[in-house]
Amino acid sequence: MVLSSTVLFAVLASASSVFASDAISCSLDQKCPSSAPCCSQYGQCGAGAYCLGGCDPRMSFGLDSCTPEPVCQDLTTKFTSLDRITAKTEYLGDSSETDWVSDGEPAIYDNTILLTMADGSVGTLLASATYMWYGNVKTTFKTSRGQGVVTAFILLSDVKDEIDYEFVGADLETAQTNFYWQGTLDYNNSKNITLSDTFDNYHTYEIDWTPDSITWLVDDQKGRVLNKADTWNATSNQWDYPQTPARVQFSLWPGGLATNGKGTIDWAGGLVDWNSEDIKNNGYYYAAFQSAEISCYNAKTAPGTNTGKSYTYNNIAATNSTVVDGTKDTVLASFLGTGTDMDAGKASGTASSASAPSSQIETVPGLSGAGVGSNNHEDSGTSITDTSYSSDSSSSDTSSSDSSAQSSSSSSASTSSSGFSQGSDSDSTNTNSGDRKSQEKALQGSVFAGIIAVAAMMAL
């Protein structure tokens, strides 16, 4: 895989509000001002949800501008309902009340949650409410299909450490794997795992992440192993190894939008076909997730502990030695709050400090504002190692091709009274989620929608 999560979604061609925002841009060289102190993962400044998941403390006004990150909690989810899934427009940081934060249009069908992507949208994303500081996560799902359609399962930290699987819908027998340290691009880090059809068959994908190694597994078989010892960067004198608390994220997004850069479109297998079988039968592309299981690392001493209430950083270096497993609260009183003024906008009165953001400040990323991405697939010039996964694979950062993929049995095509069709050739009534709250519509942007916007514009 050659894609960083910082460019997961294409620009919304029809959503002019994305570009109309007056939100302030932020980066390592240009931090947010005190009036809009939180730098979202879009690279835009604001308050409220900008200070929650994805807020980069290195680019914010101060290290304490972002809200503390809820510590890891073991979790097993069967996606049979939308219970304990909260829209990003309603989530204020209380992980005791929800397990997953949604962006876009998730829907329940046949004891699975469908991540949907309708024409004119940028798909759907689920992100865990808590953060993993090492540990194990596994999830069982079927990917979507079709050129330009991308399904992803990633671990992403607020300082852009990343471990991932991605699946391009034009190649249903390949799982692309990659890792990044603080968003630094290195296309040589990508390797492929070969397996059976990912749209027809459920597979269980697993990431086992420790301070010393990362193992990618498919159906309990090792597909790839990376040792931290092999990531030393002698030039920068540091380990280019994911090492900071990360959220688990599942997403479906359009890599093949016409407004994306050519490199992104080519990587995604071409332009999205908005007249495909799935669009005609259902009204959207979809990936079907059955379950997810998060197991914390539970170290006795740092790194990898989860004994406190929240994770914060005490140094801009943002390495695992700068992570604090402490007792700070994680919940904002309102979307006017920030890490330094959690009670701003409290219902009982006015903001608790004179410097609290005004109601004119951006408060929910993706609904307005757009940000800078770090990679648009332009001229990568690097091929990806393609291998099959095997239970015998144990070498550092390698994969084996001497074993065929194992898979669960394929689900038969079916339709329901709701109009949903699992790969059926029959005509059916299109099903859309038009009755959802307008703020949750995918047209207004998924969590990653803004990230692509500027990158795509620059590539045109």
C-alpha positions in Angstrom: 0.0 0.0 0.0 1.3 3.4 -0.8 -1.3 5.6 0.8 -1.0 7.6 4.1 -4.2 8.1 6.1 -3.7 11.8 5.8 -5.1 11.5 2.2 -7.8 8.9 2.6 -10.6 10.9 1.1 -11.0 12.9 -2.1 -12.2 16.5 -2.3 -16.0 16.9 -2.3 -16.5 18.2 -5.8 -20.0 19.5 -5.1 -19.5 20.7 -1.5 -18.4 24.3 -2.0 -18.7 24.9 1.7 -15.5 22.8 2.2 -13.6 25.6 0.5 -15.6 28.5 1.7 -14.5 28.2 5.3 -12.3 30.8 7.0 -10.7 28.2 9.2 -7.0 28.8 9.9 -4.5 26.3 8.6 -2.0 24.7 10.9 1.2 22.7 10.5 4.5 22.0 12.4 5.7 25.4 11.2 2.4 27.3 11.7 0.7 26.5 15.0 -2.9 27.4 15.8 -3.7 30.7 17.5 -5.1 30.8 21.0 -8.5 31.8 19.6 -8.8 28.6 17.7 -6.2 26.5 19.5 -6.7 22.9 18.2 -5.2 21.6 15.0 -7.4 18.8 13.6 -6.1 16.0 11.5 -7.3 18.1 8.5 -4.6 20.7 9.3 -7.2 23.3 10.3 -7.7 25.2 13.5 -10.8 25.2 15.7 -12.3 24.2 19.0 -14.8 21.5 20.2 -14.4 18.4 18.0 -11.2 19.9 16.6 -9.7 19.2 20.0 -11.0 15.6 20.2 -9.8 12.6 18.2 -7.2 13.5 15.6 -6.1 16.7 17.2 -2.4 17.0 16.8 -0.8 18.6 19.8 2.4 19.4 17.9 0.6 21.7 15.6 -1.9 23.2 18.1 -1.4 26.3 20.2 0.0 24.3 23.0 0.5 20.6 23.9 -2.5 20.9 26.2 -4.8 22.5 23.7 -6.1 19.1 22.5 -8.3 17.2 25.0 -6.6 14.2 26.7 -7.1 10.9 24.9 -9.2 8.2 26.7 -6.9 5.3 27.7 -7.2 1.9 26.2 -10.1 -0.4 27.4 -10.6 -4.0 26.2 -13.6 -4.1 23.9 -15.5 -6.7 22.0 -18.2 -5.4 19.6 -20.7 -7.4 17.5 -22.0 -4.9 15.0 -25.7 -5.9 15.3 -27.0 -2.5 16.1 -26.0 1.2 16.2 -26.0 1.1 20.0 -22.9 2.7 21.5 -22.0 4.3 18.1 -22.2 8.1 18.3 -22.1 10.6 15.4 -19.1 13.0 15.5 -21.6 15.9 15.6 -22.7 14.6 19.1 -19.6 13.1 20.6 -17.8 15.2 23.3 -15.2 12.8 24.5 -17.0 10.6 27.0 -15.8 7.1 26.1 -17.9 5.6 28.9 -21.0 6.4 26.9 -19.9 5.2 23.5 -17.5 2.8 21.9 -17.3 4.2 18.3 -17.6 7.6 16.7 -19.1 7.6 13.3 -18.8 9.9 10.3 -20.9 9.4 7.2 -23.7 6.9 6.9 -23.3 3.6 8.8 -26.3 1.2 8.5 -27.2 -2.1 10.1 -28.0 -5.0 7.8 -28.2 -8.7 8.6 -26.2 -8.4 11.9 -23.4 -6.4 10.3 -22.7 -2.7 10.1 -22.4 -1.4 6.5 -20.0 1.4 5.8 -21.8 3.0 2.9 -20.7 5.3 0.1 -23.4 6.9 -2.1 -22.8 9.0 -5.2 -21.8 12.5 -4.1 -20.4 11.3 -0.8 -17.0 10.5 0.5 -18.0 7.4 2.4 -18.2 6.4 6.0 -15.8 6.0 8.9 -15.9 4.5 12.4 -13.3 5.4 14.9 -12.8 3.9 18.4 -13.6 6.3 21.3 -10.5 5.0 23.2 -6.9 4.9 22.2 -4.6 1.8 22.0 -1.0 2.2 23.3 0.1 -1.1 21.8 -2.0 -4.2 22.0 -4.0 -6.4 19.6 -7.0 -5.6 17.4 -8.9 -7.9 15.1 -11.9 -7.4 13.0 -14.0 -9.5 10.6 -15.4 -8.0 7.5 -16.0 -8.1 3.8 -14.6 -5.3 1.7 -16.4 -3.3 -0.9 -15.6 -3.7 -4.6 -15.2 -1.7 -7.8 -12.4 0.4 -9.2 -11.7 3.6 -7.2 -13.5 2.2 -4.1 -11.2 1.7 -1.0 -11.9 -0.1 2.2 -9.5 0.5 5.2 -8.7 -0.8 8.6 -6.0 1.3 10.4 -4.5 2.3 13.7 -3.9 6.1 13.6 -2.4 8.2 16.4 -3.0 12.0 16.8 0.6 12.6 15.8 0.1 10.5 12.7 1.8 7.2 13.6 -0.1 4.6 11.6 -0.4 0.9 11.0 -2.9 -0.2 8.3 -4.6 -2.5 5.9 -6.2 -1.1 2.8 -8.2 -2.8 0.0 -8.6 -1.5 -3.5 -11.9 -2.6 -4.9 -10.4 -3.4 -8.3 -8.1 -6.0 -6.8 -10.1 -8.3 -4.5 -7.3 -10.7 -3.8 -4.9 -8.3 -2.2 -4.6 -6.7 1.2 -2.2 -3.8 1.2 -0.3 -3.2 4.5 1.8 -0.3 5.6 3.1 1.7 8.5 4.1 5.3 9.1 6.0 7.2 11.8 4.5 10.7 12.4 3.1 10.8 8.8 6.6 10.5 7.2 6.1 9.0 3.8 8.2 6.0 2.8 6.7 4.0 -0.1 9.1 1.2 0.6 7.2 0.4 3.8 4.3 -1.1 1.8 3.8 -4.8 1.3 0.9 -6.9 0.0 -0.8 -10.0 1.3 -2.6 -12.3 -1.2 -5.8 -13.9 -0.1 -9.2 -15.1 -1.5 -11.9 -12.7 -2.7 -12.4 -10.0 -0.1 -15.8 -9.0 -1.2 -17.4 -12.5 -1.4 -15.6 -13.8 1.7 -15.4 -12.7 5.3 -11.8 -12.6 6.6 -10.5 -11.8 10.0 -7.8 -9.2 9.9 -5.6 -8.6 12.9 -2.8 -6.3 14.0 -0.6 -7.3 16.9 1.4 -4.2 18.0 4.1 -4.3 20.7 6.9 -1.9 21.5 9.2 -4.3 19.6 7.2 -5.5 16.6 4.1 -5.4 14.5 2.4 -8.5 13.1 -0.3 -8.4 10.4 -2.4 -11.6 10.4 -5.3 -12.8 8.2 -7.5 -15.6 9.5 -4.9 -16.3 12.2 -2.1 -16.7 9.8 0.9 -14.3 9.8 1.1 -12.3 6.7 3.8 -9.9 7.6 6.1 -9.1 10.6 7.9 -5.8 11.2 10.6 -5.5 13.9 11.3 -2.2 15.4 15.0 -3.0 15.2 14.7 -2.7 11.4 13.3 0.9 11.5 16.3 2.8 12.9 16.9 6.0 10.9 20.5 6.9 11.2 20.0 10.2 9.5 17.5 11.5 12.0 18.8 9.3 14.8 15.4 7.9 15.8 13.2 4.9 15.3 10.7 5.4 12.5 8.3 3.1 14.2 4.6 3.7 15.2 4.7 4.1 19.0 2.0 6.5 20.2 -1.6 5.9 21.3 -3.8 5.3 18.3 -7.5 5.0 17.5 -8.8 2.0 15.6 -10.5 3.2 12.4 -12.6 1.4 9.8 -13.5 3.3 6.6 -14.9 3.2 3.1 -13.8 6.0 0.8 -13.5 7.0 -2.9 -9.9 7.0 -4.0 -11.2 7.3 -7.6 -12.9 10.6 -7.5 -12.3 12.6 -10.7 -11.2 15.6 -8.6 -8.4 13.5 -7.0 -4.8 13.6 -8.2 -3.8 11.2 -10.9 -1.6 9.2 -8.6 -4.4 8.6 -6.2 -6.8 7.6 -8.9 -4.3 5.2 -10.5 -3.5 3.6 -7.1 -7.2 3.2 -6.5 -7.7 1.3 -9.8 -9.4 4.1 -11.7 -12.4 6.4 -11.4 -15.3 5.3 -9.3 -18.2 3.9 -11.4 -21.3 5.6 -10.0 -23.5 3.5 -12.2 -22.2 0.1 -11.0 -24.3 -2.9 -9.9 -24.0 -1.9 -6.2 -25.1 1.7 -6.9 -28.0 0.5 -9.0 -29.2 -2.1 -6.6 -28.6 -0.4 -3.3 -27.9 3.3 -3.9 -24.3 3.0 -2.5 -21.1 1.0 -2.3 -20.7 -0.8 1.0 -18.3 -2.8 3.2 -19.8 -5.2 5.8 -18.2 -5.4 9.2 -19.3 -8.2 11.6 -17.2 -7.6 14.7 -14.2 -6.0 16.3 -12.1 -6.9 19.3 -9.5 -4.6 21.0 -7.1 -6.1 23.6 -4.9 -3.6 25.4 -1.2 -4.2 25.9 -1.5 -3.7 29.7 2.1 -3.1 30.4 3.1 -2.7 34.1 5.3 0.3 33.3 5.4 2.6 30.3 5.3 2.3 27.4 2.0 0.6 26.8 0.2 1.2 30.1 -3.5 2.0 30.5 -3.7 2.5 34.3 -4.9 6.1 34.3 -7.8 7.9 32.7 -6.2 9.6 29.7 -3.1 9.9 27.5 -1.3 13.3 27.0 2.1 14.4 25.7 4.7 16.3 27.7 7.0 17.1 24.8 6.6 18.1 21.2 8.8 15.2 20.1 5.7 13.0 20.5 7.5 9.7 20.9 6.5 7.0 23.3 8.7 8.4 26.0 6.7 11.6 26.0 3.3 10.0 26.5 1.8 10.4 29.9 -0.8 7.9 31.2 -2.5 10.2 33.7 -5.7 11.3 35.3 -6.9 14.3 33.2 -10.5 14.4 32.1 -11.4 13.8 28.5 -15.0 15.2 28.3 -15.9 18.7 26.9 -18.9 20.5 28.3 -19.8 21.7 24.8 -18.3 22.2 21.3 -16.9 25.5 22.5 -14.5 23.6 24.8 -10.8 23.0 24.4 -8.1 21.1 26.3 -7.3 24.1 28.4 -11.0 25.1 29.0 -13.0 21.9 29.1 -16.0 23.7 30.6 -16.4 26.4 28.0 -20.0 26.8 26.9 -21.4 24.9 29.9 -25.1 25.1 30.0 -25.2 26.8 33.4 -23.5 29.9 32.2 -21.0 31.5 29.9 -17.6 30.1 29.1 -15.3 29.6 32.1 -12.5 31.8 30.8 -12.3 35.1 28.9 -10.2 33.4 26.3 -12.7 30.7 25.5 -13.4 30.4 21.7 -16.4 32.3 20.3 -19.4 30.6 18.7 -18.0 31.7 15.3 -15.0 29.4 15.6 -15.0 26.2 13.6 -16.1 23.3 16.0 -16.7 20.2 13.9 -14.1 19.2 11.4 -15.4 18.0 8.0 -18.6 20.0 8.1 -16.7 23.1 7.1 -13.1 23.8 6.4 -10.6 21.7 4.5 -7.1 20.7 5.2 -3.7 19.8 3.8 -2.8 16.2 3.0 0.7 14.9 3.0 0.5 12.5 0.0 -1.6 12.3 -3.1 0.1 9.3 -4.8 1.8 11.5 -7.3 4.9 10.0 -8.8 5.6 7.5 -6.1 7.7 5.4 -8.6 7.8 2.5 -6.2 6.3 -1.0 -6.6 4.8 -2.9 -3.7 6.1 -6.3 -2.6 3.3 -8.8 -3.3 3.1 -12.0 -1.2 0.6 -14.5 0.1 0.1 -15.0 3.8 1.3 -18.1 5.7 1.2 -19.4 9.2 4.9 -20.2 8.8 6.0 -16.6 8.2 8.2 -15.4 11.1 11.0 -13.4 9.6 11.3 -9.6 10.0 9.0 -7.6 7.8 8.5 -10.5 5.4 5.7 -12.5 3.9 5.4 -16.1 2.6 3.7 -17.3 -0.6 3.7 -21.1 0.1 0.3 -21.2 1.6 -3.1 -20.4 0.0 -5.4 -18.1 1.8 -8.1 -19.4 4.0 -11.5 -17.8 4.1 -15.0 -18.2 5.5 -17.7 -19.4 3.2 -19.1 -16.8 0.8 -22.4 -15.3 1.6 -25.1 -15.9 -1.0 -26.6 -13.0 -2.8 -29.7 -11.9 -1.1 -32.2 -9.0 -1.0 -34.4 -7.9 1.8 -37.5 -5.8 2.1 -35.3 -2.9 2.8 -34.0 -3.1 -0.8 -30.4 -4.0 0.1 -28.7 -6.4 -2.3 -25.6 -8.4 -1.5 -24.1 -8.7 -5.0 -27.5 -9.5 -6.6 -28.1 -9.0 -10.3 -31.8 -8.5 -9.6 -33.4 -5.1 -9.7 -34.3 -3.7 -6.4 -35.4 -0.5 -4.8 -32.5 1.8 -4.0 -32.0 2.3 -0.3 -30.5 5.5 0.9 -30.2 6.9 4.4 -31.9 10.2 3.6 -33.8 10.3 6.9 -30.6 10.7 8.9 -29.7 14.0 10.5 -28.5 16.5 7.9 -25.2 17.1 9.8 -24.3 13.4 9.4 -24.8 13.3 5.7 -21.7 12.0 3.9 -22.0 14.9 1.4 -20.8 17.2 4.2 -17.6 15.3 4.6 -16.3 12.2 6.4 -13.6 12.5 9.0 -10.9 12.4 6.4 -12.7 14.4 3.7 -11.0 17.7 4.3 -7.6 16.2 4.2 -7.8 15.4 0.5 -9.3 18.7 -0.5 -6.2 20.9 -0.7 -4.0 18.0 -1.9 -6.4 17.3 -4.7 -6.6 21.0 -5.6 -2.8 21.2 -5.8 -2.7 18.1 -8.0 -5.0 19.6 -10.6 
